[in-house]
Amino acid sequence: MSGGERGSRRVSPVALVTGGSGGFGRALAIQLDALGFRVAVHYNSSEAAARETAELLTNKSVVVSGDIASWADSFRLHDEIVQALGPVDVLVNNGGVRHDSLMAMQDPEQWRSVIDTNLLGAFHISRLCLPSMLTQRWGRILNIVSPSALIATPGQTAYSASKAGLIGLTRTLAAECAARGVTVNALSPGFMITNMTEGLPDKVKDGIRAKCPMRRFGTTDEIARSVGFFVETDYMTGQVVSIDGGVSIT
């Protein structure tokens, strides 16, 4: 496709951040807002936190709720976004859960819930946002993965499988969409103190920090700043970018 055939970002673009009520989701929403996007902040159970995120944004925004593991919920929340803001130009699949346990002792329903939210949920929302991106010949999908997709982490078979699956989805979807100006990439952030991780014992946190060449945790803000790179870069797709303090190289 020549440069003249490519689409372009709309004047008043829309971004959707799933899991926008969490610490990293909030940081992503703030960065997208600073880039001029009108942001849809998604949450499943933390309405107050999602609304706190929206209050920090300067552009028009909307708060939407729903279980992304459910196609019906995903369809409804996507429709609400389109009605309130318009079609989604940039999708950040950040919503996720983690239930850690050794597989030999893990409840099967708990294991499946991780796959359903982290992997199937990303499919649901991507499937709904893609048609308008492909029609306008411009769009961005950014899937948030994890070093656990690349490095064995005992107790995280469900989480690791969901994120590794998301990497596979990223690469294949990128190949499907590239000719129509839609890029699909993955961001693998290092360990951050968020709602999902702050409850870990100090001994576990110390062990994680020791494995990081930089010997510290990342902040949500410094990692979220990379979203601008994914939005503005036209000639990169199907890639996994690690911003993890060097964890993935050890």
C-alpha positions, 0 to 999 in steps of 0.5 A: 500500500502506498503512502497515499492509500493509507488512512490517517488518524481522525482529528478527534480520535478515540481510545479505549483502555480496558482495565482502566481502573487499575494503576497501569490502566490509569497511567495509560489513559492519562498518557492517551488523553495527553496525546489528544485522545478522548478516552473510554475508561473500562472497568469490571468491578471498580467503578469508583476507581474508574471514575477517579481515572476519568476525573484526571482526564482533560478531554471528553471521556466516558466510563464503561463497565462490563465483563470482557470475558462475556461477548454480550457485555463486550458488545454492549460496552463497545456500543456505549462507547460508539454512541458517546464518543464514536468509533475506537481508533486506539485499543489498549487491551490492558484488562486482566486478572491473575490467580496464581497457584501450582497447577496440581492444586489449582481449581479448574474454574479459576484457571479458566477464568484467567484465560477467559478474561486475559485472552478471550476478553482481548479477542472480544474487544478487538473483534468489535473495534477492528471493523471501523479501524479497517474501514478507515485504514488506520488503527492501533491495537496494543496488547499488554502482556508480561515477562511471564509469557516468556519466562517460566514462573512457577505458580503462573501456568494460567497467567503465563498461558494467557499472555503467551496466547496474547502474543500469538494473537498479536503476531497473527492479527498484525499480519491480517491487518497490516495492509489496511493501516492497522498495527497490532503490537504488544507491550511487556511491562516489568514488575510494577506496584499496582492493585494486582501486585501490591498484596504480594509478600515482601519476600516475593517482591524482594526476589523479583527485584533481585532478578531485575538487572536494574534492581528496582520496579518500574513505575506505571507512569514511566512505562505508560509513556511508551504508548505514544511510540506505539500510536505514532509509529506506522511501520512497526507491527506484530512486535513485542516490546519489553520495558522491564528493567532488563528482566527478559534478557537475563 
